Amino acid sequence: MTPAETCRMYATIAADMAGEATDTGRRVSLLEMAQAWRTLADKEDGSHVAQQQQQPQPDNENEK
């Protein structure tokens, strides 16, 4: 499981718990927590894209 998938799993768990919460304050906190996990997952996905773009490219000057 990738870090982004793990974050999304925790987001789902928090959202499910929020759906079962009877206390409004607890529900709001759990929904905020779920959103924070989703944000982390999105950032993790973006960091993998950035890492792929930063990989060194071969030096083609010797092929001229």
NORWO-V821235 format. One record per residue. N is the residue number from 0. RES is the residue in one small letter. PSI is psi as a letter, one per 20 degrees, with the letter a starting at -180 (none if undefined). OMEGA is omega in whole degrees, 0 to 359 (none if undefined). Layout:
# NORWO-V821235
N&RES&PSI&OMEGA ; N&RES&PSI&OMEGA
This chain:
# NORWO-V821235
0&m&p&180 ; 1&t&r&176 ; 2&p&h&179 ; 3&a&g&178 ; 4&e&h&178 ; 5&t&g&178 ; 6&c&g&179 ; 7&r&h&177 ; 8&m&g&179 ; 9&y&h&177 ; 10&a&g&179 ; 11&t&g&179 ; 12&i&g&180 ; 13&a&g&180 ; 14&a&h&178 ; 15&d&g&178 ; 16&m&h&179 ; 17&a&h&179 ; 18&g&h&180 ; 19&e&i&184 ; 20&a&p&177 ; 21&t&h&179 ; 22&d&p&183 ; 23&t&g&180 ; 24&g&g&178 ; 25&r&g&180 ; 26&r&g&180 ; 27&v&g&180 ; 28&s&g&180 ; 29&l&h&177 ; 30&l&h&176 ; 31&e&h&178 ; 32&m&g&178 ; 33&a&g&179 ; 34&q&h&178 ; 35&a&g&177 ; 36&w&g&178 ; 37&r&g&178 ; 38&t&g&177 ; 39&l&g&179 ; 40&a&g&179 ; 41&d&g&178 ; 42&k&h&179 ; 43&e&g&176 ; 44&d&g&179 ; 45&g&h&180 ; 46&s&h&177 ; 47&h&h&178 ; 48&v&g&180 ; 49&a&h&179 ; 50&q&h&179 ; 51&q&h&181 ; 52&q&h&183 ; 53&q&i&180 ; 54&q&q&181 ; 55&p&q&179 ; 56&q&q&179 ; 57&p&q&179 ; 58&d&o&183 ; 59&n&j&182 ; 60&e&h&182 ; 61&n&i&182 ; 62&e&i&184 ; 63&k&none&none
